[in-house]
Amino acid sequence: MRQLVSAAFTQLARWRAARAFHPRGELFDAHVSLTERASATATALGGTGERPALVRLSKGAGTPGGLPDLLGVAVRTEVGGHVLDVLFTSGNRFLVPSGGWARRPYTTLLPYAAAGSRVVLGLEPEDPQEAAPADPTAAVTPLAFTLTERERHRPRRPIGRLVLEAPHGEDAIAFDPMRNSHPELQPARPLRRLRAWAYTGSRRGRGAGREELERPPSGHPGEIRGEPPV
């Protein structure tokens, strides 16, 4: 199974000469903040506060221009010396194509193991009326989202914010939530191994270097501004 999954994603990435999915995107400087001290995510990451981040906006299938697609918001920050990548896709309990970056919520869909809990993380556009077309190059900054957390059998609740501030430059970073995780915040089983094989195949197919996987966010990585960790 491992060889089959990895080989399929390797071939797809080679054929596209890009990532197997979300082939083209735009990077943005951003900041992410955790404000809800009692959330499982904040507990896992050492408390509330604000950190610099890099965000990649991309389209799952890579449809041209503003055509609808499964939109992706990939977030990279650094916590306690660990580069942390979290990937969101348009939808809530199911993935849904969207025609604008602020028209639908986003979800990790699959749960994370966070401080002994299982949570699904999400993003809610703070101004859904400003529905920029689903073209990464057309995204208007600042673009703000409410960060949410949903524990099993409980509704979503806000736990922080993600704000995209300005374009960052060349799209030369490989986001990988399997390799870039935190000891207390990791993708939960049972699909963790399958996802790891897929990411490995996609990296191999497009010849990604190690430096793409470990580049920290800009600013002062790991620095927390505001309320200190608990």
N, CA and C atoms as a LAMMPS dump frame, in Angstrom:
ITEM: TIMESTEP
0
ITEM: NUMBER OF ATOMS
690
ITEM: BOX BOUNDS ff ff ff
-5.0000000000000000e+02 5.0000000000000000e+02
-5.0000000000000000e+02 5.0000000000000000e+02
-5.0000000000000000e+02 5.0000000000000000e+02
ITEM: ATOMS id mol type element x y z
1 1 1 N 0.827 -1.213 0
2 1 2 C 0 0 0
3 1 3 C 0.86 1.26 0
4 2 1 N 1.922 1.246 0.812
5 2 2 C 2.791 2.414 0.876
6 2 3 C 3.38 2.741 -0.49
7 3 1 N 3.918 1.73 -1.177
8 3 2 C 4.519 1.963 -2.487
9 3 3 C 3.49 2.428 -3.506
10 4 1 N 2.282 1.88 -3.435
11 4 2 C 1.23 2.242 -4.375
12 4 3 C 0.835 3.702 -4.22
13 5 1 N 0.575 4.125 -2.981
14 5 2 C 0.161 5.509 -2.719
15 5 3 C 1.277 6.48 -3.083
16 6 1 N 2.491 6.186 -2.62
17 6 2 C 3.617 7.073 -2.899
18 6 3 C 3.884 7.194 -4.394
19 7 1 N 3.828 6.053 -5.112
20 7 2 C 4.087 6.077 -6.552
21 7 3 C 3.03 6.878 -7.297
22 8 1 N 1.766 6.766 -6.883
23 8 2 C 0.689 7.499 -7.553
24 8 3 C 0.894 9.003 -7.415
25 9 1 N 1.25 9.463 -6.227
26 9 2 C 1.453 10.894 -6.027
27 9 3 C 2.753 11.365 -6.675
28 10 1 N 3.764 10.497 -6.742
29 10 2 C 4.997 10.852 -7.438
30 10 3 C 4.724 11.105 -8.917
31 11 1 N 3.975 10.203 -9.551
32 11 2 C 3.688 10.341 -10.968
33 11 3 C 2.833 11.569 -11.26
34 12 1 N 1.851 11.829 -10.399
35 12 2 C 0.997 12.995 -10.607
36 12 3 C 1.802 14.285 -10.489
37 13 1 N 2.702 14.351 -9.5
38 13 2 C 3.535 15.547 -9.333
39 13 3 C 4.483 15.727 -10.511
40 14 1 N 5.043 14.636 -11.011
41 14 2 C 5.929 14.725 -12.181
42 14 3 C 5.174 15.204 -13.407
43 15 1 N 3.969 14.683 -13.589
44 15 2 C 3.159 15.071 -14.753
45 15 3 C 2.818 16.553 -14.705
46 16 1 N 2.529 17.053 -13.5
47 16 2 C 2.16 18.466 -13.366
48 16 3 C 3.383 19.365 -13.247
49 17 1 N 4.554 18.78 -12.963
50 17 2 C 5.768 19.546 -12.675
51 17 3 C 5.506 20.515 -11.528
52 18 1 N 4.743 20.043 -10.562
53 18 2 C 4.349 20.85 -9.406
54 18 3 C 3.797 19.899 -8.351
55 19 1 N 3.245 20.457 -7.271
56 19 2 C 2.618 19.617 -6.264
57 19 3 C 1.5 18.792 -6.902
58 20 1 N 1.278 17.587 -6.352
59 20 2 C 0.223 16.74 -6.899
60 20 3 C -1.124 17.438 -6.824
61 21 1 N -1.397 18.098 -5.705
62 21 2 C -2.589 18.931 -5.552
63 21 3 C -2.141 20.302 -5.047
64 22 1 N -2.995 21.299 -5.231
65 22 2 C -2.635 22.684 -4.907
66 22 3 C -1.314 23.053 -5.61
67 23 1 N -1.26 22.906 -6.94
68 23 2 C 0.012 23.056 -7.669
69 23 3 C 0.581 24.461 -7.669
70 24 1 N -0.283 25.473 -7.688
71 24 2 C 0.198 26.856 -7.735
72 24 3 C -0.455 27.658 -6.611
73 25 1 N 0.331 28.563 -6.041
74 25 2 C -0.211 29.354 -4.953
75 25 3 C 0.56 30.647 -4.765
76 26 1 N 0.117 31.419 -3.786
77 26 2 C 0.77 32.674 -3.431
78 26 3 C 1.039 32.679 -1.941
79 27 1 N 2.227 33.161 -1.557
80 27 2 C 2.611 33.245 -0.151
81 27 3 C 2.328 34.632 0.405
82 28 1 N 1.947 34.662 1.687
83 28 2 C 1.666 35.921 2.365
84 28 3 C 2.292 35.909 3.758
85 29 1 N 2.829 37.069 4.158
86 29 2 C 3.212 37.251 5.552
87 29 3 C 1.935 37.406 6.369
88 30 1 N 1.936 36.855 7.564
89 30 2 C 0.724 36.852 8.37
90 30 3 C 1.087 36.767 9.836
91 31 1 N 0.079 36.816 10.679
92 31 2 C 0.266 36.476 12.09
93 31 3 C -0.929 35.662 12.552
94 32 1 N -0.671 34.764 13.477
95 32 2 C -1.713 33.919 14.038
96 32 3 C -1.69 34.098 15.548
97 33 1 N -2.871 34.206 16.13
98 33 2 C -2.948 34.405 17.575
99 33 3 C -3.934 33.424 18.182
100 34 1 N -3.603 32.951 19.378
101 34 2 C -4.5 32.133 20.179
102 34 3 C -4.962 32.979 21.35
103 35 1 N -6.279 33.055 21.537
104 35 2 C -6.828 33.925 22.569
105 35 3 C -7.621 33.176 23.63
106 36 1 N -7.991 31.925 23.349
107 36 2 C -8.817 31.156 24.284
108 36 3 C -7.92 30.219 25.099
109 37 1 N -7.63 30.635 26.324
110 37 2 C -6.694 29.898 27.169
111 37 3 C -7.139 28.456 27.415
112 38 1 N -8.447 28.225 27.514
113 38 2 C -8.953 26.905 27.874
114 38 3 C -9.049 25.95 26.686
115 39 1 N -8.716 26.392 25.489
116 39 2 C -8.838 25.509 24.323
117 39 3 C -7.764 24.431 24.348
118 40 1 N -8.088 23.282 23.746
119 40 2 C -7.12 22.194 23.67
120 40 3 C -5.902 22.595 22.847
121 41 1 N -6.121 23.393 21.8
122 41 2 C -5.016 23.814 20.944
123 41 3 C -4.036 24.696 21.7
124 42 1 N -4.549 25.686 22.455
125 42 2 C -3.681 26.553 23.241
126 42 3 C -2.939 25.752 24.302
127 43 1 N -3.622 24.819 24.932
128 43 2 C -2.971 23.975 25.936
129 43 3 C -1.825 23.184 25.314
130 44 1 N -2.071 22.634 24.117
131 44 2 C -1.048 21.838 23.443
132 44 3 C 0.168 22.68 23.063
133 45 1 N -0.063 23.952 22.697
134 45 2 C 1.025 24.799 22.206
135 45 3 C 1.624 25.692 23.28
136 46 1 N 1.232 25.501 24.523
137 46 2 C 1.891 26.216 25.612
138 46 3 C 1.244 27.504 26.032
139 47 1 N 0.045 27.783 25.56
140 47 2 C -0.651 28.977 26.02
141 47 3 C -1.064 29.906 24.895
142 48 1 N -1.651 31.024 25.282
143 48 2 C -2.124 32.002 24.311
144 48 3 C -0.995 32.927 23.882
145 49 1 N -1.236 33.707 22.832
146 49 2 C -0.25 34.649 22.343
147 49 3 C -0.306 34.772 20.84
148 50 1 N 0.577 35.617 20.295
149 50 2 C 0.603 35.899 18.853
150 50 3 C 1.961 35.544 18.284
151 51 1 N 1.961 34.938 17.098
152 51 2 C 3.201 34.535 16.436
153 51 3 C 3.169 34.943 14.965
154 52 1 N 4.337 35.243 14.378
155 52 2 C 4.395 35.457 12.928
156 52 3 C 4.101 34.154 12.202
157 53 1 N 3.612 34.27 10.993
158 53 2 C 3.256 33.086 10.219
159 53 3 C 3.478 33.364 8.741
160 54 1 N 3.577 32.282 7.974
161 54 2 C 3.515 32.328 6.515
162 54 3 C 2.252 31.599 6.102
163 55 1 N 1.54 32.146 5.122
164 55 2 C 0.297 31.539 4.649
165 55 3 C 0.375 31.38 3.138
166 56 1 N -0.021 30.211 2.666
167 56 2 C -0.097 29.962 1.221
168 56 3 C -1.554 29.775 0.83
169 57 1 N -2.03 30.599 -0.11
170 57 2 C -3.351 30.429 -0.688
171 57 3 C -3.205 29.681 -2.012
172 58 1 N -4.026 28.646 -2.205
173 58 2 C -3.892 27.838 -3.412
174 58 3 C -5.223 27.173 -3.747
175 59 1 N -5.289 26.604 -4.936
176 59 2 C -6.49 25.919 -5.405
177 59 3 C -6.163 24.441 -5.595
178 60 1 N -7.038 23.576 -5.054
179 60 2 C -6.751 22.154 -5.027
180 60 3 C -6.464 21.546 -6.384
181 61 1 N -7.344 21.766 -7.339
182 61 2 C -7.156 21.213 -8.674
183 61 3 C -6.381 22.156 -9.577
184 62 1 N -6.233 23.41 -9.151
185 62 2 C -5.513 24.384 -9.96
186 62 3 C -6.324 24.955 -11.099
187 63 1 N -7.664 25.09 -10.913
188 63 2 C -8.489 25.677 -11.97
189 63 3 C -8.032 27.108 -12.25
190 64 1 N -8.165 27.578 -13.483
191 64 2 C -7.636 28.896 -13.84
192 64 3 C -8.487 30.044 -13.307
193 65 1 N -7.815 31.193 -13.103
194 65 2 C -8.508 32.432 -12.748
195 65 3 C -9.374 32.31 -11.512
196 66 1 N -10.592 32.863 -11.61
197 66 2 C -11.51 32.862 -10.487
198 66 3 C -12.512 31.731 -10.486
199 67 1 N -12.273 30.675 -11.277
200 67 2 C -13.2 29.541 -11.284
201 67 3 C -13.198 28.849 -9.93
202 68 1 N -14.363 28.348 -9.494
203 68 2 C -14.435 27.668 -8.183
204 68 3 C -13.516 26.458 -8.124
205 69 1 N -13.077 26.144 -6.906
206 69 2 C -12.184 25.017 -6.669
207 69 3 C -12.223 24.748 -5.164
208 70 1 N -11.603 23.656 -4.747
209 70 2 C -11.381 23.439 -3.325
210 70 3 C -10.214 24.332 -2.925
211 71 1 N -10.507 25.388 -2.185
212 71 2 C -9.49 26.375 -1.857
213 71 3 C -8.693 25.93 -0.635
214 72 1 N -7.396 26.195 -0.664
215 72 2 C -6.527 25.806 0.427
216 72 3 C -5.88 27 1.105
217 73 1 N -5.837 26.957 2.437
218 73 2 C -5.119 27.946 3.239
219 73 3 C -4.119 27.166 4.094
220 74 1 N -2.853 27.236 3.72
221 74 2 C -1.798 26.538 4.454
222 74 3 C -1.094 27.529 5.373
223 75 1 N -0.961 27.179 6.644
224 75 2 C -0.398 28.084 7.647
225 75 3 C 0.862 27.478 8.229
226 76 1 N 1.938 28.261 8.256
227 76 2 C 3.181 27.839 8.906
228 76 3 C 3.553 28.83 9.995
229 77 1 N 3.818 28.322 11.178
230 77 2 C 4.343 29.134 12.258
231 77 3 C 5.391 28.304 12.981
232 78 1 N 5.976 28.854 14.033
233 78 2 C 6.982 28.125 14.794
234 78 3 C 6.644 28.223 16.27
235 79 1 N 6.644 27.08 16.938
236 79 2 C 6.272 27.018 18.353
237 79 3 C 7.297 26.18 19.093
238 80 1 N 7.987 26.797 20.034
239 80 2 C 8.941 26.059 20.851
240 80 3 C 10.016 25.352 20.053
241 81 1 N 10.468 25.98 18.974
242 81 2 C 11.499 25.377 18.15
243 81 3 C 10.994 24.393 17.12
244 82 1 N 9.688 24.177 17.059
245 82 2 C 9.096 23.261 16.093
246 82 3 C 8.397 24.053 14.996
247 83 1 N 8.753 23.804 13.724
248 83 2 C 8.004 24.362 12.607
249 83 3 C 6.673 23.614 12.53
250 84 1 N 5.575 24.353 12.512
251 84 2 C 4.242 23.766 12.55
252 84 3 C 3.461 24.183 11.311
253 85 1 N 3.04 23.205 10.51
254 85 2 C 2.204 23.448 9.336
255 85 3 C 0.8 22.91 9.592
256 86 1 N -0.211 23.737 9.361
257 86 2 C -1.612 23.309 9.468
258 86 3 C -2.306 23.71 8.172
259 87 1 N -2.993 22.754 7.537
260 87 2 C -3.62 22.982 6.238
261 87 3 C -5.137 22.947 6.357
262 88 1 N -5.767 23.962 5.769
263 88 2 C -7.222 24.082 5.776
264 88 3 C -7.729 24.038 4.331
265 89 1 N -8.945 23.483 4.151
266 89 2 C -9.59 23.446 2.838
267 89 3 C -11.02 23.955 2.969
268 90 1 N -11.538 24.575 1.93
269 90 2 C -12.877 25.164 1.988
270 90 3 C -13.927 24.1 2.294
271 91 1 N -14.789 24.418 3.251
272 91 2 C -15.828 23.505 3.691
273 91 3 C -15.958 23.549 5.202
274 92 1 N -16.844 22.701 5.721
275 92 2 C -17.039 22.622 7.162
276 92 3 C -16.92 21.164 7.583
277 93 1 N -18.028 20.46 7.629
278 93 2 C -17.948 19.022 7.906
279 93 3 C -17.653 18.225 6.641
280 94 1 N -17.828 18.872 5.493
281 94 2 C -17.48 18.29 4.197
282 94 3 C -16.72 19.338 3.401
283 95 1 N -15.874 18.89 2.475
284 95 2 C -15.152 19.817 1.61
285 95 3 C -16.086 20.334 0.529
286 96 1 N -16.042 21.649 0.282
287 96 2 C -16.959 22.282 -0.672
288 96 3 C -16.165 23.265 -1.541
289 97 1 N -16.282 23.193 -2.871
290 97 2 C -15.613 24.185 -3.718
291 97 3 C -16.131 25.59 -3.421
292 98 1 N -15.282 26.565 -3.655
293 98 2 C -15.653 27.952 -3.404
294 98 3 C -15.111 28.829 -4.514
295 99 1 N -15.782 29.969 -4.728
296 99 2 C -15.356 30.902 -5.747
297 99 3 C -14.737 32.166 -5.197
298 100 1 N -14.448 32.206 -3.883
299 100 2 C -13.844 33.391 -3.279
300 100 3 C -13.232 33.052 -1.942
301 101 1 N -12.169 33.751 -1.602
302 101 2 C -11.425 33.425 -0.382
303 101 3 C -12.211 33.712 0.89
304 102 1 N -13.201 34.579 0.82
305 102 2 C -13.959 34.926 2.027
306 102 3 C -15.416 34.507 1.935
307 103 1 N -15.722 33.516 1.11
308 103 2 C -17.121 33.128 0.914
309 103 3 C -17.547 31.934 1.751
310 104 1 N -16.604 31.099 2.184
311 104 2 C -16.942 29.893 2.933
312 104 3 C -15.965 29.703 4.088
313 105 1 N -16.372 28.913 5.083
314 105 2 C -15.411 28.534 6.123
315 105 3 C -14.41 27.525 5.581
316 106 1 N -13.384 27.261 6.372
317 106 2 C -12.354 26.291 6.026
318 106 3 C -12.194 25.31 7.178
319 107 1 N -11.695 24.12 6.857
320 107 2 C -11.555 23.089 7.867
321 107 3 C -10.314 22.237 7.615
322 108 1 N -9.736 21.689 8.688
323 108 2 C -8.697 20.67 8.531
324 108 3 C -9.334 19.332 8.168
325 109 1 N -10.658 19.218 8.322
326 109 2 C -11.477 18.039 8.051
327 109 3 C -11.096 16.866 8.948
328 110 1 N -9.841 16.417 8.863
329 110 2 C -9.38 15.329 9.715
330 110 3 C -8.919 15.904 11.054
331 111 1 N -9.131 15.162 12.132
332 111 2 C -8.851 15.701 13.467
333 111 3 C -7.364 15.727 13.816
334 112 1 N -7.058 16.555 14.798
335 112 2 C -5.739 16.629 15.403
336 112 3 C -5.811 16.078 16.824
337 113 1 N -4.736 15.451 17.243
338 113 2 C -4.575 15.073 18.643
339 113 3 C -3.938 16.259 19.349
340 114 1 N -4.675 16.844 20.298
341 114 2 C -4.225 18.062 20.966
342 114 3 C -4.396 17.92 22.467
343 115 1 N -3.293 17.758 23.17
344 115 2 C -3.313 17.721 24.633
345 115 3 C -4.335 16.723 25.163
346 116 1 N -4.385 15.545 24.583
347 116 2 C -5.288 14.509 25.045
348 116 3 C -6.678 14.566 24.453
349 117 1 N -6.976 15.572 23.636
350 117 2 C -8.28 15.7 22.981
351 117 3 C -8.114 15.497 21.478
352 118 1 N -9.241 15.267 20.795
353 118 2 C -9.273 15.233 19.335
354 118 3 C -10.071 16.438 18.87
355 119 1 N -9.433 17.273 18.055
356 119 2 C -10.077 18.509 17.628
357 119 3 C -9.962 18.66 16.119
358 120 1 N -10.961 19.291 15.523
359 120 2 C -10.906 19.713 14.122
360 120 3 C -10.792 21.232 14.133
361 121 1 N -9.77 21.747 13.484
362 121 2 C -9.549 23.19 13.443
363 121 3 C -10.218 23.783 12.211
364 122 1 N -10.595 25.051 12.305
365 122 2 C -11.269 25.701 11.192
366 122 3 C -10.949 27.172 11.113
367 123 1 N -11.329 27.781 10.006
368 123 2 C -11.202 29.221 9.795
369 123 3 C -12.544 29.759 9.325
370 124 1 N -12.962 30.884 9.905
371 124 2 C -14.195 31.559 9.496
372 124 3 C -13.828 32.953 8.982
373 125 1 N -14.137 33.287 7.719
374 125 2 C -13.86 34.636 7.218
375 125 3 C -14.551 35.685 8.085
376 126 1 N -13.816 36.726 8.456
377 126 2 C -14.392 37.75 9.328
378 126 3 C -15.239 38.748 8.568
379 127 1 N -15.028 38.871 7.265
380 127 2 C -15.842 39.78 6.455
381 127 3 C -16.237 39.054 5.171
382 128 1 N -17.243 38.18 5.237
383 128 2 C -17.626 37.405 4.06
384 128 3 C -18.169 38.246 2.916
385 129 1 N -18.466 39.516 3.175
386 129 2 C -18.953 40.379 2.093
387 129 3 C -17.828 40.749 1.127
388 130 1 N -16.587 40.747 1.635
389 130 2 C -15.446 41.051 0.78
390 130 3 C -14.97 39.76 0.143
391 131 1 N -15.737 39.286 -0.831
392 131 2 C -15.488 37.966 -1.419
393 131 3 C -14.571 38.086 -2.625
394 132 1 N -13.268 38.204 -2.375
395 132 2 C -12.307 38.272 -3.473
396 132 3 C -12.38 36.995 -4.291
397 133 1 N -12.272 37.083 -5.622
398 133 2 C -12.357 35.881 -6.46
399 133 3 C -11.283 34.873 -6.089
400 134 1 N -11.573 33.608 -6.367
401 134 2 C -10.687 32.517 -5.974
402 134 3 C -9.467 32.425 -6.883
403 135 1 N -8.698 33.471 -6.903
404 135 2 C -7.445 33.506 -7.635
405 135 3 C -6.393 33.959 -6.632
406 136 1 N -5.385 33.126 -6.313
407 136 2 C -4.411 33.515 -5.297
408 136 3 C -3.765 34.857 -5.555
409 137 1 N -3.54 35.193 -6.815
410 137 2 C -2.882 36.457 -7.12
411 137 3 C -3.807 37.65 -6.912
412 138 1 N -5.123 37.383 -6.769
413 138 2 C -6.088 38.47 -6.615
414 138 3 C -6.516 38.664 -5.165
415 139 1 N -5.96 37.886 -4.237
416 139 2 C -6.348 38.004 -2.836
417 139 3 C -5.966 39.384 -2.303
418 140 1 N -6.91 40.033 -1.638
419 140 2 C -6.706 41.381 -1.12
420 140 3 C -6.35 41.296 0.357
421 141 1 N -5.227 41.891 0.731
422 141 2 C -4.822 41.914 2.13
423 141 3 C -5.02 43.311 2.705
424 142 1 N -5.285 43.419 4.022
425 142 2 C -5.347 42.309 4.968
426 142 3 C -6.609 41.459 4.796
427 143 1 N -6.454 40.171 5.053
428 143 2 C -7.549 39.215 4.97
429 143 3 C -7.577 38.475 6.304
430 144 1 N -8.699 38.578 7.03
431 144 2 C -8.738 38.09 8.403
432 144 3 C -9.719 36.934 8.563
433 145 1 N -9.326 35.981 9.397
434 145 2 C -10.147 34.813 9.71
435 145 3 C -10.19 34.61 11.221
436 146 1 N -11.32 34.119 11.7
437 146 2 C -11.407 33.639 13.07
438 146 3 C -10.986 32.178 13.094
439 147 1 N -10.039 31.849 13.955
440 147 2 C -9.583 30.475 14.11
441 147 3 C -10.534 29.756 15.065
442 148 1 N -11.007 28.579 14.672
443 148 2 C -11.982 27.851 15.486
444 148 3 C -11.465 26.451 15.821
445 149 1 N -12.103 25.887 16.832
446 149 2 C -11.769 24.528 17.283
447 149 3 C -13.073 23.792 17.568
448 150 1 N -13.172 22.549 17.105
449 150 2 C -14.358 21.747 17.392
450 150 3 C -13.926 20.409 17.98
451 151 1 N -14.275 20.2 19.231
452 151 2 C -14.031 18.908 19.859
453 151 3 C -15.189 17.976 19.533
454 152 1 N -14.947 16.691 19.682
455 152 2 C -15.958 15.694 19.354
456 152 3 C -17.237 15.941 20.157
457 153 1 N -18.384 15.912 19.455
458 153 2 C -19.718 16.089 20.035
459 153 3 C -19.931 17.496 20.598
460 154 1 N -19.126 18.463 20.154
461 154 2 C -19.292 19.841 20.61
462 154 3 C -19.296 20.771 19.402
463 155 1 N -19.947 21.922 19.493
464 155 2 C -19.951 22.866 18.371
465 155 3 C -18.606 23.567 18.228
466 156 1 N -18.399 24.165 17.065
467 156 2 C -17.214 24.989 16.867
468 156 3 C -17.204 26.144 17.855
469 157 1 N -16.015 26.557 18.259
470 157 2 C -15.9 27.753 19.087
471 157 3 C -14.659 28.529 18.666
472 158 1 N -14.699 29.862 18.762
473 158 2 C -13.538 30.663 18.372
474 158 3 C -12.421 30.532 19.403
475 159 1 N -11.184 30.423 18.914
476 159 2 C -10.041 30.328 19.823
477 159 3 C -8.922 31.297 19.442
478 160 1 N -9.086 32.047 18.337
479 160 2 C -8.035 32.977 17.952
480 160 3 C -8.3 33.593 16.597
481 161 1 N -7.234 34.113 15.962
482 161 2 C -7.363 34.783 14.663
483 161 3 C -6.163 34.46 13.781
484 162 1 N -6.395 34.542 12.478
485 162 2 C -5.343 34.491 11.471
486 162 3 C -5.535 35.694 10.563
487 163 1 N -4.477 36.502 10.397
488 163 2 C -4.567 37.708 9.57
489 163 3 C -3.441 37.694 8.545
490 164 1 N -3.816 37.728 7.259
491 164 2 C -2.838 37.847 6.176
492 164 3 C -2.553 39.328 5.98
493 165 1 N -1.256 39.689 5.987
494 165 2 C -0.885 41.101 6.007
495 165 3 C -0.41 41.632 4.662
496 166 1 N 0.45 40.882 3.959
497 166 2 C 1.008 41.372 2.699
498 166 3 C 1.615 40.208 1.929
499 167 1 N 1.698 40.307 0.589
500 167 2 C 2.35 39.26 -0.2
501 167 3 C 3.787 39.056 0.26
502 168 1 N 4.23 37.803 0.247
503 168 2 C 5.564 37.459 0.743
504 168 3 C 6.588 37.34 -0.374
505 169 1 N 6.162 36.853 -1.532
506 169 2 C 7.12 36.67 -2.617
507 169 3 C 6.988 35.31 -3.253
508 170 1 N 8.106 34.764 -3.688
509 170 2 C 8.121 33.519 -4.463
510 170 3 C 7.479 32.365 -3.705
511 171 1 N 6.697 31.561 -4.426
512 171 2 C 6.021 30.396 -3.856
513 171 3 C 7.002 29.225 -3.849
514 172 1 N 7.898 29.209 -2.851
515 172 2 C 8.977 28.22 -2.849
516 172 3 C 9.074 27.492 -1.512
517 173 1 N 7.942 27.238 -0.895
518 173 2 C 7.923 26.544 0.389
519 173 3 C 6.999 25.34 0.288
520 174 1 N 7.454 24.203 0.782
521 174 2 C 6.657 22.982 0.772
522 174 3 C 6.027 22.786 2.144
523 175 1 N 4.731 22.995 2.244
524 175 2 C 4.019 22.783 3.502
525 175 3 C 3.748 21.278 3.661
526 176 1 N 4.005 20.752 4.842
527 176 2 C 3.808 19.326 5.094
528 176 3 C 3.376 19.135 6.545
529 177 1 N 2.073 18.954 6.795
530 177 2 C 1.593 18.827 8.179
531 177 3 C 2.007 17.534 8.857
532 178 1 N 2.517 16.558 8.09
533 178 2 C 2.959 15.308 8.688
534 178 3 C 4.358 15.43 9.265
535 179 1 N 5.251 16.059 8.522
536 179 2 C 6.626 16.221 8.999
537 179 3 C 6.775 17.441 9.891
538 180 1 N 5.993 18.475 9.616
539 180 2 C 6.089 19.71 10.394
540 180 3 C 4.906 19.789 11.348
541 181 1 N 5.067 19.16 12.486
542 181 2 C 4.017 19.155 13.504
543 181 3 C 4.647 19.448 14.854
544 182 1 N 3.818 19.528 15.875
545 182 2 C 4.269 19.793 17.243
546 182 3 C 4.039 18.518 18.047
547 183 1 N 4.914 18.197 19
548 183 2 C 4.717 16.965 19.778
549 183 3 C 3.348 16.85 20.428
550 184 1 N 2.726 18.002 20.755
551 184 2 C 1.426 17.984 21.417
552 184 3 C 0.271 18.341 20.487
553 185 1 N 0.573 18.592 19.205
554 185 2 C -0.472 18.904 18.231
555 185 3 C -0.105 18.224 16.927
556 186 1 N -0.667 17.034 16.682
557 186 2 C -0.32 16.237 15.518
558 186 3 C -1.58 15.683 14.856
559 187 1 N -1.53 15.492 13.524
560 187 2 C -2.667 14.839 12.87
561 187 3 C -2.958 13.495 13.528
562 188 1 N -4.241 13.251 13.817
563 188 2 C -4.627 12.033 14.533
564 188 3 C -4.683 10.845 13.585
565 189 1 N -4.579 9.673 14.137
566 189 2 C -4.779 8.452 13.37
567 189 3 C -6.268 8.298 13.079
568 190 1 N -6.699 7.456 12.118
569 190 2 C -5.942 6.369 11.498
570 190 3 C -5.305 6.711 10.159
571 191 1 N -5.548 7.905 9.594
572 191 2 C -5.09 8.193 8.237
573 191 3 C -3.736 8.886 8.199
574 192 1 N -3.079 9.004 9.334
575 192 2 C -1.82 9.738 9.389
576 192 3 C -0.759 9.105 8.493
577 193 1 N -0.654 7.784 8.513
578 193 2 C 0.364 7.106 7.719
579 193 3 C 0.083 7.26 6.223
580 194 1 N -1.184 7.137 5.839
581 194 2 C -1.552 7.278 4.429
582 194 3 C -1.212 8.672 3.917
583 195 1 N -1.502 9.684 4.719
584 195 2 C -1.183 11.055 4.326
585 195 3 C 0.319 11.256 4.197
586 196 1 N 1.088 10.67 5.093
587 196 2 C 2.544 10.802 5.033
588 196 3 C 3.082 10.211 3.738
589 197 1 N 2.57 9.055 3.315
590 197 2 C 3.008 8.445 2.055
591 197 3 C 2.691 9.358 0.872
592 198 1 N 1.499 9.976 0.897
593 198 2 C 1.098 10.856 -0.201
594 198 3 C 2.014 12.075 -0.295
595 199 1 N 2.321 12.704 0.829
596 199 2 C 3.202 13.869 0.814
597 199 3 C 4.603 13.488 0.359
598 200 1 N 5.095 12.323 0.788
599 200 2 C 6.412 11.873 0.362
600 200 3 C 6.46 11.698 -1.152
601 201 1 N 5.431 11.074 -1.718
602 201 2 C 5.39 10.885 -3.161
603 201 3 C 5.348 12.189 -3.922
604 202 1 N 4.542 13.138 -3.434
605 202 2 C 4.436 14.436 -4.11
606 202 3 C 5.761 15.185 -4.064
607 203 1 N 6.446 15.156 -2.928
608 203 2 C 7.759 15.812 -2.824
609 203 3 C 8.752 15.189 -3.788
610 204 1 N 8.762 13.85 -3.836
611 204 2 C 9.702 13.158 -4.706
612 204 3 C 9.433 13.5 -6.17
613 205 1 N 8.165 13.565 -6.532
614 205 2 C 7.81 13.805 -7.921
615 205 3 C 8.219 15.157 -8.436
616 206 1 N 8.26 16.147 -7.576
617 206 2 C 8.632 17.494 -8.028
618 206 3 C 10.021 17.908 -7.563
619 207 1 N 10.742 16.976 -6.899
620 207 2 C 12.128 17.235 -6.523
621 207 3 C 12.282 18.289 -5.449
622 208 1 N 11.401 18.287 -4.457
623 208 2 C 11.475 19.283 -3.382
624 208 3 C 12.713 19.051 -2.532
625 209 1 N 13.381 20.146 -2.16
626 209 2 C 14.545 20.069 -1.295
627 209 3 C 14.162 20.184 0.168
628 210 1 N 15.065 19.753 1.038
629 210 2 C 14.795 19.784 2.475
630 210 3 C 14.557 21.206 2.976
631 211 1 N 15.265 22.183 2.357
632 211 2 C 15.126 23.56 2.819
633 211 3 C 13.703 24.085 2.642
634 212 1 N 12.964 23.55 1.663
635 212 2 C 11.575 23.962 1.461
636 212 3 C 10.688 23.533 2.622
637 213 1 N 11.06 22.429 3.256
638 213 2 C 10.208 21.851 4.294
639 213 3 C 10.416 22.497 5.651
640 214 1 N 11.558 23.145 5.862
641 214 2 C 11.903 23.599 7.204
642 214 3 C 12.118 25.103 7.299
643 215 1 N 11.795 25.838 6.252
644 215 2 C 11.99 27.283 6.304
645 215 3 C 11.008 27.89 7.287
646 216 1 N 11.503 28.625 8.294
647 216 2 C 10.6 29.196 9.302
648 216 3 C 9.867 30.402 8.761
649 217 1 N 8.811 30.846 9.472
650 217 2 C 8.118 32.062 9.053
651 217 3 C 9.002 33.29 9.205
652 218 1 N 8.642 34.363 8.505
653 218 2 C 9.426 35.584 8.588
654 218 3 C 9.156 36.291 9.905
655 219 1 N 9.864 37.384 10.132
656 219 2 C 9.715 38.088 11.403
657 219 3 C 10.66 37.479 12.413
658 220 1 N 10.155 37.217 13.596
659 220 2 C 10.94 36.624 14.667
660 220 3 C 10.301 35.308 15.05
661 221 1 N 10.67 34.209 14.377
662 221 2 C 10.022 32.925 14.609
663 221 3 C 10.06 32.53 16.071
664 222 1 N 8.918 32.065 16.555
665 222 2 C 8.827 31.589 17.923
666 222 3 C 8.552 32.678 18.936
667 223 1 N 8.713 33.947 18.548
668 223 2 C 8.472 35.026 19.494
669 223 3 C 6.979 35.186 19.72
670 224 1 N 6.581 35.283 20.959
671 224 2 C 5.177 35.465 21.309
672 224 3 C 5.005 36.891 21.815
673 225 1 N 4.107 37.616 21.195
674 225 2 C 3.811 38.968 21.632
675 225 3 C 2.467 38.971 22.324
676 226 1 N 2.413 39.635 23.461
677 226 2 C 1.16 39.687 24.194
678 226 3 C 1.199 38.82 25.422
679 227 1 N 0.144 38.088 25.708
680 227 2 C 0.04 37.302 26.915
681 227 3 C 1.041 36.168 26.909
682 228 1 N 1.834 36.001 27.978
683 228 2 C 2.833 34.934 28
684 228 3 C 2.183 33.572 28.124
685 229 1 N 2.905 32.507 27.73
686 229 2 C 2.36 31.158 27.849
687 229 3 C 2.047 30.811 29.295
688 230 1 N 1.061 29.943 29.482
689 230 2 C 0.74 29.476 30.827
690 230 3 C 1.428 28.148 31.06
